[in-house]
Amino acid sequence: MSDSAQPDDFEAAFHRSAERHERAWVMVSIVLLTLLLAGTMFFVVFDYGVIVRTEGFRRDPAVLADTSQGLVQTGPNAYAVQMVGHLWAWTPSPLHVPQGAAITFHVTSTDVLHGFQVQGTTINITAVPGVTGAVTYTFSRPGTFNIICNEFCGIEHQAMLGRIVVDPGPPPKVTP
Ligand code: CUA
């Protein structure tokens, strides 16, 4: 700084410099965040692919609502059931299933997100409107199991209960 420079000039020069640095760092931050976002999106797509809903997952709401069929046999020791969550109950309930058989639950919702969880088992799947998810489980002991909703779905969420009754049956046949 020369002798002729006034304190005002010094202050003005200081602010000009600070603004320049501030602008530079803002630009650096924007560039870094953009790279981070692009990189994250790239690796998510690279790892999981782009997931598009296909017709295979879609179901007619009228068909979804019709659970009058209940449990249907699909194999020698296999059954399937359409399980529907709605405000605020699970249908069908109570559901009777045989012990020792593979039960496939096709789970969906007619309104909002619900969480299909059966206490004392590993069954835990989200019920999504317009989409059917499937989970297969074999109940090895007879008894009554509670279905609860583990996805907050409104004022009666905590009362959204269902029941599965596992009827005692012969142990599955073992072929030598
Ligand atoms: Cu249904 Cu919470």
Boltz pocket constraint, residues with backbone or C-beta under 6 A from the ligand:
constraints:
  - pocket:
      binder: B
      contacts: [[A, 85], [A, 86], [A, 88], [A, 113], [A, 114], [A, 115], [A, 149], [A, 150], [A, 151], [A, 152], [A, 153], [A, 154], [A, 157], [A, 158], [A, 160]]
      max_distance: 6.0
